[in-house]
């Protein structure tokens, strides 16, 4: 008990509380940084989908009465969107495949395509 009333005890308690405070603040900072990187990765995917649409898909749809793409064409469009997203992500300092998860990359592309279609 005397330790708590001494100068050394108060210094120790202050140091422990400061360390705990710093730990929690750094976790908040890390989480904000992670969310920011994730948002930039999603933006990169959206940019890839948009560019693939403007440079590849739109021309194919114009040339067809039904406006439908074949499976092979959809696969090429998805690959084009993926390449553009990775390239765009690099320019913003984000590893898009790592942030979104390489195994979920195509799902994010599909989600972006659905969102784009819904917007018109």
C-alpha positions as CSV (number, residue, x, y, z in Angstrom):
1,X,0.0,0.0,0.0
2,X,2.9,2.3,0.7
3,X,4.1,1.8,-2.8
4,X,0.9,3.4,-4.2
5,X,1.5,6.5,-2.1
6,X,5.2,6.9,-3.1
7,X,6.4,8.8,-6.1
8,X,7.7,5.6,-7.7
9,X,4.3,3.9,-7.3
10,X,2.5,6.8,-8.9
11,X,5.0,6.8,-11.8
12,X,4.5,3.1,-12.3
13,X,0.7,3.4,-12.3
14,X,0.8,6.4,-14.7
15,X,3.1,4.5,-17.0
16,X,0.8,1.4,-17.0
17,X,-2.2,3.6,-17.7
18,X,-0.4,5.5,-20.5
19,X,0.7,2.2,-22.1
20,X,-2.9,0.9,-22.0
21,X,-4.2,4.1,-23.4
22,X,-1.6,4.1,-26.2
23,X,-2.5,0.5,-27.0
24,X,-6.1,1.2,-27.5
25,X,-5.5,4.4,-29.5
26,X,-3.1,2.5,-31.8
27,X,-5.7,-0.2,-32.4
28,X,-8.2,2.6,-33.5
29,X,-5.6,4.1,-35.8
30,X,-4.8,0.7,-37.3
31,X,-8.5,-0.1,-37.9
32,X,-9.1,3.3,-39.5
33,X,-6.1,2.7,-41.8
34,X,-7.3,-0.8,-42.7
35,X,-10.8,0.5,-43.5
36,X,-9.2,3.3,-45.7
37,X,-7.1,0.7,-47.6
38,X,-10.2,-1.5,-48.1
39,X,-12.2,1.4,-49.4
40,X,-9.5,2.3,-51.9
41,X,-9.4,-1.3,-53.0
42,X,-13.1,-1.3,-53.6
43,X,-12.8,2.0,-55.5
44,X,-10.1,0.3,-57.7
45,X,-12.4,-2.5,-58.5
46,X,-15.1,-0.1,-59.5
47,X,-12.7,1.8,-61.7
48,X,-11.7,-1.5,-63.3
49,X,-15.3,-2.5,-64.0
50,X,-16.1,1.0,-65.4
51,X,-13.1,1.0,-67.7
52,X,-13.8,-2.6,-68.9
53,X,-17.4,-1.5,-69.7
54,X,-16.4,1.7,-71.6
55,X,-13.6,0.1,-73.6
56,X,-14.8,-3.5,-74.1
57,X,-18.3,-4.4,-73.2
58,X,-20.1,-1.4,-74.6
59,X,-18.7,-2.1,-78.1
60,X,-19.8,-5.7,-78.0
61,X,-23.3,-4.8,-76.8
62,X,-23.7,-2.3,-79.6
63,X,-23.0,-4.9,-82.2
64,X,-25.6,-7.4,-81.0
65,X,-29.4,-7.2,-81.1
66,X,-29.8,-8.9,-77.7
67,X,-26.9,-7.0,-76.1
68,X,-25.7,-10.2,-74.4
69,X,-22.1,-11.3,-73.9
70,X,-20.9,-14.9,-74.3
71,X,-19.3,-16.7,-71.4
72,X,-15.9,-16.2,-72.9
73,X,-16.5,-12.5,-73.4
74,X,-17.7,-12.1,-69.8
75,X,-14.5,-13.9,-68.7
76,X,-12.3,-11.6,-70.7
77,X,-14.2,-8.5,-69.4
78,X,-13.7,-9.8,-65.8
79,X,-10.0,-10.3,-66.4
80,X,-9.7,-6.8,-68.0
81,X,-11.5,-5.3,-64.9
82,X,-9.2,-7.3,-62.6
83,X,-6.0,-6.1,-64.4
84,X,-7.2,-2.5,-64.4
85,X,-8.1,-2.7,-60.7
86,X,-4.7,-4.0,-59.7
87,X,-3.0,-1.4,-61.8
88,X,-5.1,1.4,-60.4
89,X,-4.6,0.1,-56.8
90,X,-0.8,0.2,-57.3
91,X,-1.0,3.8,-58.2
92,X,-2.8,4.5,-54.9
93,X,-0.5,2.3,-52.9
94,X,-3.0,-0.5,-52.3
95,X,-2.5,-4.2,-53.0
96,X,-6.1,-4.8,-54.2
97,X,-5.9,-8.6,-54.3
98,X,-4.6,-8.8,-50.7
99,X,-7.0,-6.2,-49.3
100,X,-10.1,-7.9,-50.8
101,X,-8.8,-11.4,-50.7
102,X,-7.6,-13.0,-53.9
103,X,-10.2,-15.7,-53.7
104,X,-13.0,-13.0,-53.4
105,X,-11.8,-10.7,-56.1
106,X,-14.2,-12.0,-58.7
107,X,-17.1,-11.6,-56.2
108,X,-16.2,-8.0,-55.7
109,X,-16.1,-7.5,-59.5
110,X,-19.6,-9.1,-59.7
111,X,-20.9,-6.9,-56.9
112,X,-19.6,-3.8,-58.7
113,X,-21.2,-4.9,-61.9
114,X,-24.5,-5.4,-60.2
115,X,-24.2,-2.0,-58.5
116,X,-23.4,-0.4,-61.9
117,X,-26.4,-2.0,-63.6
118,X,-28.7,-0.9,-60.8
119,X,-27.5,2.7,-61.2
120,X,-28.4,2.5,-64.9
